[in-house]
Amino acid sequence: MTQPFEIHTTSRARLPIKVALTMLGMLGITYAINAMDRIVFPVLLPNINKSFAFSLEQGGFLSTIFTLGIGLSGLPTGFLMDRLTRLKVLVIGVALYSVLTIMSAFSIGFYDMAFYRTLSGVGEGMQQAALFTAVGAYFANNRAVALGSMNFAYGVGSFVGPMLAAYLLFWSGDWRVPLISYGLLGLVIIIATVAAVSPSFTEQAGELVDMVVQDSTENLPPNVLNWNVVICAISAVTLGVAGYGFLGLYPTFLRSELGFSVTEAGLAASLFGAGALFGIPAGYVADRFNQRWIAIFATIVMMVNNYSIFNLARSAAAQGMLALLAGAIGSGFVFINTYALIQRCVRPAQVGRASGVMITCLYLPASLAGYLFALLVNHSGWGNAALLQLCLVPLVAIVAMLFLDTSAVRGTKRTAVVKEIIHEQ
């Protein structure tokens, strides 16, 4: 009987180090395009709201509804990975969200735009699941560093995306131009991916890789939905509600509440993306220290930072600094640490399914995060809304992590991923 996310993997020869790292970089570029596609909409939101006379609640809903598609992508991704390679699923995902981003530019109203946004999330989720499963399997011994490198790529896209979108909007005066441009860019990158990336990289069998690096599984429960996975899932839910509430309306807060220009707001949003560049050091830390305490400490810092952004900082310089920290902590340490941890709480053959649990629990609640944040803003103002959704909700994750069973987590090696691969070569 086939298993979702884990078939079509065979024992394949390890690639030369330079080739493997080149392909890792190529896949990173595709994920950077994913980030650009995700983050462009919030920058354009005030203009879209004005063009269609949407309310703040409607705009907030549209800003994060794509995460519903990401959360629902687990089923189609599992179906396709039972039948296709990870690389093919990744390409299908990029093609799907690129086309739908272009279609969003030609929306005629709220409902068709919401439909396009949701389906674009399905494509983004398909790409992410295939990508993280492939990278996690190939670099199984230093999984968090490998996933952190993908988050670094995401940070590059998140940094470039808002600024480029803001300048395209400023230059053209039309919010549709950035959407069309990003969609076309995604279609172009598909060709490069098919030409440059080998199945020997993406289809590596996670089980055999883990055997090579002597990753013990004797202490792990046989089921995917074990105690530790549930705790990681709770952490993912809180991150989705808080993180995407922030992402969905942060540029709107800067422009409507603080009076920032579109380029100033775009720069602040880009600095949040730049914070995600800390994915590699975050993964390095997660591969070497107790991941429970990393999660707890990072979440506390995230809560304090969120409060400061919406209640204390007023200048562009202060907002830029705090936005950079928000990206480093939330998208870097909390996300990467949780993603790597949930994969280490299951047996190697179940890594793909654990990734599916992570994606579903992170993104399904996130789909309404923007709408919920907008409701709270209209009811109690930006500062109190941030306190409730962005500061108090993450407390649940902290409490849950206190009950993590550290004896049922796969051990980590204390060697960097590049050093490990060079040694094997």
C-alpha positions as CSV (number, residue, x, y, z in Angstrom):
1,M,0.0,0.0,0.0
2,T,1.4,3.4,-1.0
3,Q,1.9,6.2,1.5
4,P,1.2,9.8,0.7
5,F,4.2,12.1,0.3
6,E,6.7,9.3,0.4
7,I,6.4,7.1,-2.7
8,H,8.5,7.4,-5.9
9,T,11.6,7.6,-3.7
10,T,14.3,5.1,-4.3
11,S,17.9,4.5,-3.3
12,R,19.8,7.0,-5.4
13,A,23.4,7.9,-5.6
14,R,24.4,11.0,-3.8
15,L,25.2,13.9,-6.1
16,P,28.6,15.7,-6.1
17,I,28.5,18.5,-3.5
18,K,28.6,21.4,-6.0
19,V,25.8,19.9,-8.0
20,A,23.7,19.3,-4.9
21,L,24.2,22.8,-3.7
22,T,23.4,24.2,-7.1
23,M,20.1,22.4,-7.2
24,L,19.4,23.5,-3.7
25,G,19.9,27.0,-4.9
26,M,17.7,26.5,-7.9
27,L,14.9,25.2,-5.7
28,G,15.5,28.2,-3.4
29,I,14.8,30.5,-6.3
30,T,11.5,28.9,-6.9
31,Y,10.6,29.4,-3.3
32,A,11.7,33.0,-3.5
33,I,9.1,33.5,-6.3
34,N,6.5,31.8,-4.1
35,A,7.3,34.4,-1.4
36,M,7.0,37.3,-3.8
37,D,3.6,35.9,-5.0
38,R,2.3,35.6,-1.4
39,I,3.4,38.9,-0.1
40,V,2.5,41.2,-3.1
41,F,-1.2,41.4,-2.2
42,P,-1.0,43.1,1.2
43,V,1.1,45.9,-0.3
44,L,-1.5,46.5,-3.0
45,L,-4.5,46.1,-0.6
46,P,-5.3,49.7,0.1
47,N,-5.5,50.4,-3.7
48,I,-7.5,47.2,-4.2
49,N,-9.9,48.2,-1.4
50,K,-10.3,51.7,-3.0
51,S,-10.8,50.3,-6.5
52,F,-13.6,47.9,-5.5
53,A,-14.9,49.8,-2.4
54,F,-14.0,46.9,-0.2
55,S,-14.3,47.3,3.6
56,L,-11.3,46.6,5.9
57,E,-12.8,43.3,6.8
58,Q,-13.2,42.3,3.2
59,G,-9.7,43.4,2.4
60,G,-8.3,41.5,5.4
61,F,-10.2,38.4,4.3
62,L,-8.8,38.6,0.8
63,S,-5.3,39.3,2.1
64,T,-5.0,35.9,3.9
65,I,-7.6,33.7,2.3
66,F,-4.9,32.2,0.1
67,T,-3.7,30.3,3.2
68,L,-7.0,28.3,3.1
69,G,-5.8,27.0,-0.2
70,I,-2.4,26.1,1.3
71,G,-4.1,24.3,4.1
72,L,-6.4,22.4,1.7
73,S,-3.4,21.5,-0.5
74,G,-2.6,18.5,1.6
75,L,-5.2,16.3,-0.1
76,P,-4.3,17.1,-3.8
77,T,-0.6,17.0,-3.0
78,G,-0.9,13.6,-1.3
79,F,-2.9,12.3,-4.3
80,L,-0.3,13.6,-6.8
81,M,2.7,12.4,-4.8
82,D,1.2,9.0,-4.9
83,R,1.4,9.1,-8.7
84,L,4.1,11.7,-9.7
85,T,7.5,12.7,-8.6
86,R,8.1,15.5,-6.1
87,L,9.7,17.6,-8.9
88,K,6.6,17.3,-11.0
89,V,4.3,18.2,-8.1
90,L,6.5,21.2,-7.4
91,V,6.2,22.4,-11.0
92,I,2.5,21.9,-11.1
93,G,2.2,24.0,-7.9
94,V,4.2,26.9,-9.4
95,A,2.2,26.9,-12.6
96,L,-1.1,26.9,-10.7
97,Y,-0.4,29.8,-8.4
98,S,1.3,31.8,-11.2
99,V,-1.7,31.5,-13.5
100,L,-4.2,32.4,-10.7
101,T,-2.1,35.4,-9.6
102,I,-2.5,36.7,-13.2
103,M,-6.3,35.9,-13.1
104,S,-6.6,37.8,-9.8
105,A,-5.6,41.0,-11.7
106,F,-8.7,40.6,-13.9
107,S,-11.2,40.0,-11.1
108,I,-14.5,41.7,-11.4
109,G,-15.5,41.6,-7.7
110,F,-15.0,40.2,-4.2
111,Y,-16.1,36.6,-4.8
112,D,-14.1,35.8,-7.9
113,M,-11.0,37.4,-6.4
114,A,-11.5,35.3,-3.3
115,F,-11.8,32.2,-5.5
116,Y,-8.6,32.9,-7.4
117,R,-6.7,33.8,-4.2
118,T,-7.8,30.5,-2.6
119,L,-6.8,28.4,-5.5
120,S,-3.5,30.2,-5.8
121,G,-2.8,29.0,-2.2
122,V,-3.4,25.4,-3.3
123,G,-0.5,25.8,-5.8
124,E,1.7,27.5,-3.2
125,G,1.0,24.7,-0.7
126,M,1.8,22.0,-3.3
127,Q,5.1,23.5,-4.1
128,Q,6.0,24.0,-0.4
129,A,5.1,20.4,0.6
130,A,7.1,18.9,-2.3
131,L,10.0,21.2,-1.8
132,F,10.3,20.8,1.9
133,T,9.9,17.0,1.7
134,A,12.6,16.8,-1.0
135,V,15.1,19.0,0.8
136,G,14.4,17.5,4.2
137,A,14.9,14.0,2.8
138,Y,18.2,14.8,1.0
139,F,19.7,16.6,3.9
140,A,18.2,14.4,6.6
141,N,21.0,14.7,9.1
142,N,20.9,18.4,9.2
143,R,17.3,18.9,8.3
144,A,16.7,22.2,10.1
145,V,19.7,23.9,8.4
146,A,18.5,22.6,5.0
147,L,14.9,23.9,5.7
148,G,16.5,27.1,7.0
149,S,18.2,27.6,3.6
150,M,14.8,27.5,2.0
151,N,13.5,30.0,4.5
152,F,16.5,32.2,3.5
153,A,15.3,32.0,-0.1
154,Y,11.8,32.8,1.1
155,G,13.3,35.8,2.9
156,V,15.0,37.0,-0.4
157,G,11.6,36.9,-2.2
158,S,9.9,38.5,0.8
159,F,12.4,41.3,0.7
160,V,12.4,42.0,-3.0
161,G,8.7,41.4,-3.5
162,P,7.1,44.3,-1.5
163,M,9.6,46.9,-2.7
164,L,9.3,45.8,-6.3
165,A,5.5,45.7,-6.1
166,A,5.5,49.2,-4.5
167,Y,7.7,50.6,-7.3
168,L,5.7,48.9,-10.0
169,L,2.5,50.3,-8.5
170,F,4.1,53.8,-8.2
171,W,5.4,53.6,-11.8
172,S,2.2,52.3,-13.4
173,G,-0.5,53.7,-11.1
174,D,-2.3,50.3,-11.6
175,W,-2.4,47.6,-8.9
176,R,-2.8,45.0,-11.6
177,V,0.7,45.4,-13.0
178,P,2.5,43.8,-10.0
179,L,0.2,40.8,-10.0
180,I,0.6,40.2,-13.7
181,S,4.4,40.7,-13.5
182,Y,4.8,38.2,-10.7
183,G,2.6,35.6,-12.3
184,L,4.6,35.8,-15.5
185,L,7.8,35.5,-13.5
186,G,6.6,32.3,-12.0
187,L,5.8,30.7,-15.4
188,V,9.3,31.6,-16.6
189,I,11.0,30.0,-13.6
190,I,9.3,26.7,-14.3
191,I,11.4,26.3,-17.5
192,A,14.6,26.8,-15.6
193,T,13.6,24.4,-12.8
194,V,12.8,21.6,-15.2
195,A,16.1,22.1,-17.0
196,A,18.3,22.4,-13.9
197,V,17.0,20.1,-11.2
198,S,17.6,16.3,-11.3
199,P,15.3,13.7,-9.7
200,S,18.5,12.4,-8.0
201,F,18.1,15.4,-5.8
202,T,14.4,15.7,-5.3
203,E,13.5,12.0,-5.2
204,Q,16.0,10.8,-2.6
205,A,14.6,8.2,-0.2
206,G,14.3,9.8,3.2
207,E,14.5,6.4,4.9
208,L,17.8,5.5,3.4
209,V,19.3,8.9,3.9
210,D,18.4,8.7,7.6
211,M,20.0,5.3,7.8
212,V,23.2,6.7,6.3
213,V,23.4,9.4,8.9
214,Q,22.5,7.0,11.6
215,D,19.3,8.8,12.7
216,S,17.8,6.6,15.4
217,T,14.0,5.9,15.3
218,E,13.7,3.3,18.0
219,N,12.3,5.9,20.5
220,L,9.5,7.2,18.1
221,P,5.8,6.2,18.2
222,P,4.6,4.2,15.1
223,N,1.8,6.7,14.4
224,V,2.1,10.1,12.7
225,L,-0.4,11.8,15.0
226,N,1.6,11.1,18.1
227,W,1.8,13.3,21.3
228,N,4.7,15.5,20.0
229,V,3.2,16.0,16.6
230,V,0.0,17.3,18.2
231,I,2.0,19.8,20.3
232,C,3.8,21.0,17.2
233,A,0.4,21.2,15.4
234,I,-0.9,23.5,18.2
235,S,2.2,25.7,17.8
236,A,1.6,25.9,14.1
237,V,-2.1,26.9,14.6
238,T,-1.1,29.8,16.9
239,L,1.7,30.9,14.5
240,G,-0.8,30.9,11.6
241,V,-3.4,33.0,13.5
242,A,-0.8,35.5,14.8
243,G,1.7,35.5,12.0
244,Y,-0.8,35.9,9.1
245,G,-2.9,38.4,11.0
246,F,0.2,40.5,11.1
247,L,1.2,39.9,7.5
248,G,-2.2,40.5,6.1
249,L,-2.8,44.0,7.4
250,Y,0.6,45.3,8.4
251,P,1.1,47.5,5.3
252,T,-2.5,48.8,5.7
253,F,-1.7,49.7,9.3
254,L,1.4,51.6,8.1
255,R,-0.5,53.5,5.4
256,S,-3.8,54.2,7.1
257,E,-2.8,54.6,10.8
258,L,0.7,55.9,10.6
259,G,0.4,57.8,7.3
260,F,3.3,56.0,5.5
261,S,3.6,56.3,1.7
262,V,3.2,53.2,-0.5
263,T,7.0,53.0,-0.9
264,E,7.6,53.5,2.8
265,A,5.1,50.7,3.6
266,G,6.7,48.5,0.9
267,L,10.1,49.0,2.5
268,A,8.9,48.1,6.0
269,A,7.2,44.9,4.5
270,S,10.4,44.1,2.7
271,L,12.4,44.4,5.9
272,F,10.1,41.8,7.4
273,G,11.0,39.6,4.5
274,A,14.7,40.3,5.1
275,G,14.3,39.0,8.6
276,A,13.4,35.6,7.1
277,L,17.0,35.5,5.8
278,F,17.8,34.4,9.3
279,G,16.4,31.0,8.3
280,I,19.9,29.5,8.0
281,P,21.3,30.5,11.4
282,A,17.9,29.6,12.9
283,G,18.2,26.1,11.4
284,Y,21.8,25.9,12.6
285,V,20.6,26.6,16.2
286,A,17.7,24.2,15.8
287,D,20.1,21.4,14.8
288,R,22.2,21.9,17.9
289,F,20.1,22.9,20.8
290,N,16.9,21.9,22.6
291,Q,14.2,22.8,20.2
292,R,11.5,23.1,22.9
293,W,13.3,26.0,24.6
294,I,14.1,27.6,21.2
295,A,10.4,27.6,20.5
296,I,9.5,29.1,23.8
297,F,12.1,31.8,23.9
298,A,11.4,32.8,20.2
299,T,7.7,33.0,20.8
300,I,8.1,35.3,23.8
301,V,10.3,37.6,21.8
302,M,7.7,37.6,18.9
303,M,4.9,38.6,21.3
304,V,6.9,41.5,22.8
305,N,7.9,42.6,19.3
306,N,4.3,42.5,18.0
307,Y,3.1,44.6,20.8
308,S,5.8,47.2,20.2
309,I,5.0,47.4,16.5
310,F,1.3,48.3,16.9
311,N,1.5,50.2,20.2
312,L,4.9,51.9,20.6
313,A,6.8,52.5,17.4
314,R,5.7,55.5,15.2
315,S,8.7,56.4,13.0
316,A,9.7,54.7,9.8
317,A,13.1,53.8,11.3
318,A,11.6,52.1,14.4
319,Q,9.0,50.2,12.3
320,G,11.8,49.1,9.9
321,M,13.9,47.7,12.8
322,L,10.9,45.9,14.4
323,A,9.7,44.6,11.1
324,L,13.1,43.1,10.5
325,L,13.1,41.5,14.0
326,A,9.5,40.2,13.3
327,G,10.7,38.4,10.2
328,A,13.8,37.0,11.9
329,I,11.9,35.6,14.9
330,G,8.5,34.6,13.4
331,S,9.5,33.4,9.9
332,G,13.0,32.4,10.8
333,F,13.2,30.9,14.3
334,V,9.6,29.9,15.2
335,F,8.6,28.6,11.7
336,I,11.8,26.7,10.9
337,N,12.2,25.3,14.4
338,T,8.6,24.0,14.4
339,Y,8.8,22.6,10.9
340,A,12.1,20.8,11.7
341,L,10.8,19.6,15.0
342,I,7.6,18.1,13.6
343,Q,9.6,16.1,11.1
344,R,11.9,14.8,13.9
345,C,8.9,13.6,15.9
346,V,8.0,10.9,13.3
347,R,9.8,8.1,11.6
348,P,11.6,8.8,8.3
349,A,8.9,7.2,6.1
350,Q,6.4,9.6,7.7
351,V,8.2,12.9,7.2
352,G,6.1,13.9,4.2
353,R,2.9,13.3,6.1
354,A,4.2,15.2,9.1
355,S,4.9,18.1,6.7
356,G,1.3,17.8,5.6
357,V,0.1,18.1,9.2
358,M,2.3,21.2,9.6
359,I,1.0,22.9,6.5
360,T,-2.7,22.2,7.3
361,C,-2.4,23.4,10.9
362,L,-0.5,26.5,10.0
363,Y,-2.5,27.7,7.0
364,L,-6.1,26.7,7.6
365,P,-6.5,28.9,10.7
366,A,-4.4,31.6,8.9
367,S,-7.0,31.9,6.2
368,L,-9.3,33.9,8.5
369,A,-6.5,35.6,10.4
370,G,-6.7,38.8,8.4
371,Y,-10.5,39.0,8.7
372,L,-10.3,38.4,12.5
373,F,-7.6,41.0,12.9
374,A,-9.7,43.5,10.9
375,L,-12.8,42.8,13.1
376,L,-10.7,43.4,16.2
377,V,-9.3,46.6,14.8
378,N,-12.7,48.0,14.0
379,H,-13.9,47.0,17.5
380,S,-11.0,48.1,19.7
381,G,-8.3,49.8,17.6
382,W,-5.0,48.6,16.2
383,G,-3.1,48.5,19.5
384,N,-5.7,46.4,21.4
385,A,-6.3,44.1,18.4
386,A,-2.6,43.4,18.2
387,L,-2.5,42.6,22.0
388,L,-5.3,40.2,21.7
389,Q,-4.4,38.3,18.4
390,L,-0.7,38.8,18.0
391,C,0.4,38.6,21.6
392,L,-2.0,36.5,23.7
393,V,-2.8,33.8,21.2
394,P,0.9,32.6,21.0
395,L,0.8,32.0,24.8
396,V,-1.1,28.8,23.9
397,A,2.0,27.5,22.0
398,I,4.3,28.3,24.9
399,V,2.1,26.3,27.3
400,A,1.9,23.4,24.8
401,M,5.7,23.2,24.3
402,L,6.2,22.8,28.0
403,F,4.6,19.3,27.6
404,L,6.8,18.2,24.7
405,D,8.3,14.7,25.2
406,T,11.9,15.3,24.4
407,S,12.7,11.6,24.6
408,A,10.6,10.9,21.5
409,V,12.4,13.3,19.2
410,R,15.0,12.1,16.7
411,G,18.5,13.2,17.7
412,T,20.5,15.7,15.7
413,K,24.1,15.7,14.6
414,R,26.5,18.5,15.6
415,T,27.9,19.1,12.2
416,A,26.8,21.6,9.6
417,V,25.1,20.3,6.5
418,V,27.8,21.4,4.0
419,K,30.5,19.9,6.2
420,E,28.6,16.6,6.5
421,I,28.1,16.3,2.7
422,I,31.7,17.2,1.9
423,H,32.8,14.5,4.3
424,E,30.6,11.9,2.6
425,Q,31.9,12.9,-0.8
